[in-house]
Amino acid sequence: MAITWVSAGIYRVQPDEQGVVLRFGKWADTTGPGLHYHLPYPIESVMLPKVTQANLLQLGNGRKSGAKETDDPHIARC
């Protein structure tokens, strides 16, 4: 049982990821690609966010013209 609990702390970080180690829910370490070890749950946990992936957020309605969005004269246009 103890061997299973200890081996649960082994994790692999892929080349397009970073390992974010959380100790009791707070940031403790950031690891690069490769095989790593962290203290098993509930002491530590690992998040593996993709760091080379482009996340795009389009704001507005997508119009590229300089169309006026409002008739309010007190709002300045750039």
C-alpha positions as CSV (number, residue, x, y, z in Angstrom):
1,M,0.0,0.0,0.0
2,A,2.8,2.5,0.9
3,I,4.6,1.7,-2.4
4,T,1.5,2.5,-4.4
5,W,1.0,5.8,-2.5
6,V,4.7,6.8,-3.1
7,S,4.7,5.8,-6.8
8,A,1.6,8.0,-7.3
9,G,3.9,11.0,-7.1
10,I,5.7,10.2,-10.4
11,Y,4.6,12.5,-13.3
12,R,5.8,13.3,-16.8
13,V,5.9,16.8,-18.3
14,Q,5.7,16.9,-22.1
15,P,7.8,19.3,-24.2
16,D,4.9,21.7,-24.8
17,E,3.9,21.7,-21.0
18,Q,5.2,23.0,-17.7
19,G,4.6,21.2,-14.5
20,V,3.1,23.4,-11.8
21,V,3.5,21.8,-8.4
22,L,1.0,22.8,-5.7
23,R,1.7,22.1,-2.1
24,F,-1.5,22.3,0.0
25,G,-3.1,24.3,-2.9
26,K,-0.3,26.9,-3.1
27,W,2.4,27.2,-5.8
28,A,5.6,25.4,-4.7
29,D,7.6,24.8,-7.9
30,T,7.6,24.9,-11.7
31,T,9.2,22.0,-13.6
32,G,10.2,21.6,-17.2
33,P,9.9,18.7,-19.6
34,G,10.8,15.2,-18.4
35,L,10.1,12.8,-15.6
36,H,9.6,14.3,-12.1
37,Y,8.4,13.4,-8.6
38,H,6.1,15.2,-6.2
39,L,4.8,14.2,-2.8
40,P,1.6,12.3,-3.4
41,Y,-2.0,13.6,-2.8
42,P,-3.1,15.2,-0.4
43,I,0.2,17.0,0.2
44,E,1.1,18.0,-3.4
45,S,-0.6,18.0,-6.7
46,V,0.5,18.8,-10.2
47,M,-1.1,20.8,-13.0
48,L,0.2,20.5,-16.6
49,P,-0.8,23.5,-18.6
50,K,0.2,23.8,-22.3
51,V,2.6,26.7,-22.6
52,T,3.3,26.7,-26.3
53,Q,-0.4,26.7,-27.4
54,A,-1.8,30.0,-28.6
55,N,-5.0,31.0,-26.9
56,L,-6.8,33.7,-28.8
57,L,-9.7,35.8,-27.5
58,Q,-11.5,38.0,-30.0
59,L,-13.1,41.1,-28.4
60,G,-15.8,43.1,-30.1
61,N,-18.0,42.2,-33.0
62,G,-15.2,41.6,-35.5
63,R,-15.9,44.6,-37.7
64,K,-12.7,46.2,-38.9
65,S,-14.2,49.4,-40.2
66,G,-14.1,52.6,-38.1
67,A,-17.9,52.4,-37.6
68,K,-19.3,54.4,-34.8
69,E,-20.5,52.1,-32.0
70,T,-22.4,54.8,-30.1
71,D,-24.1,58.1,-30.7
72,D,-23.1,59.5,-27.3
73,P,-21.0,62.7,-28.0
74,H,-19.3,62.4,-24.6
75,I,-17.4,59.2,-25.5
76,A,-14.2,59.7,-27.4
77,R,-13.2,57.5,-30.3
78,C,-9.6,56.4,-30.8
